[in-house]
Amino acid sequence: MRRLRMFGAVFATAIAMVLPSLAHGHAMLESGEPAVGSTVQAAPKRVRLHFTQPLERAFSTIHVEDASGKAVDLGDTTVDPGDGTVLQVSVPDLRPGKYKVIWRAVSVDTHVTEGDYLFTVGR
């Protein structure tokens, strides 16, 4: 029983040391413009996502869809040349309604994160 407790303590300590380093190696979404879950009165010209780490330009993407799932972005996803932690894509004049931002971020150390969120124009 004593060995089992000792093993458990060593295992828990090892996990506690490894988990922060794993999360540190990933580009996590910090914020978005428009913000996650927000309602904006004026349609944005670009969707910009801010991440915790610099991104690999060739493999990071953003797509914006309308409520029916139709792609509405202009397909020009780029990493901001002045700030390697910002991923952006242009959008046309968006009509009032809900939009979904779908992103995939590859940090420069090749770790992948992905996700999506909604924002609303008008109303």
N, C-alpha and C positions, 0 to 999 in steps of 0.2 A: 504494500500500500504506500509505503514511504517512497519507493522508487517511482511509482505511478504519479504521485504528487510532484516529485522532482521533475519528471519528464514533462508533465503538464505545465509547470512553471517555465521550463526552458523553451518549450514549444510556443507558449504564449508570448514570451519575450522575443523570440525570433520573428514571429508574425508581426508584432508591434514595431519591430525595426524594419521589416521589409515593406510593409504596406505604404508608409509615407514615401519611400523611394520609388515605388511603382507609380503612385499618383503623380509624383513630381515629374516623371518622364512623359507625361501626356499633356497635350495642349487642350485645356479645358475652356469651355465657353465662359467668358466673364460677363459680357453684356452684348446687346444687339441694338442696332438703330434701324428701324423702330424696335423699341424694347419688347422683350418677351411678354406676350399677353396684353400689350397696350392697344389703345385706340388712338389713332392720330387723325386730325382733321384734314391736314394737307397730305396728299400722297407723296411718299418719298421718291427721289430720283434714283437712289441707290439703297441697297440693303447692305449694311456694314456690321460685321461680327468681330468682336474683340476677344482674343484668346490669351491664355496665360503664358504661352511660349511662341517663339517664331515658327512659322509654318513652311512646309515644303510647297513651293509654288506649283509644281507640276502635278501634284496629287490631291490638293485640297479643292473642294468644290462647294458651291451654294446653288440651290435651285429654289425658285419661288413659284408656287402654284396658287391658282384661285380656288374657290370653294368646290368647284367641280373636278379638281385635280389636273386642270390644264396648265401647262407651263406658261408663265407670263414674264419670266426674266429674259434679258436680252442675250444670255449665253456668254457674257464677257467676264466670267469670274476671274479675279486677280487678287494677288496679295499686294496690299498697299506698298509701293516702292519706298515710301518714307517710314513705314512702320510694319515690320515683318510679322507682327502679331494680329494684323487686321486683314480679314478676308472680305471681299466686296463683290457685288454684282449690280449692274444697272437694271432698272425696271422702267417700262413705259409709264405713261400717265395711268395710274391704277384707278379704276372706278370704286365707288364705295362698296365695301364688302369685306369678307374674311380672306386672309391669305396665309399660306403655310410656307415657312422657310425650312428647307431641308439642307443640312450641311454635313460635310465630311471633312475633318481636319487631320492632316498628317503633319506631325511636328518634325523639325529638322533631324531629330534622332529616330525617325520612322515610326513612332507610336501613332496609332489611329484612334480617333474618337469621332463619334457621329451622333446626330440628334436632329430634332426639329422643334419648331414652336409656331404659334399662331400670333398674328396681329390683325387689327381691323382698321380699315380706312373709313372715315366718316361715321355718321350715326352717333 
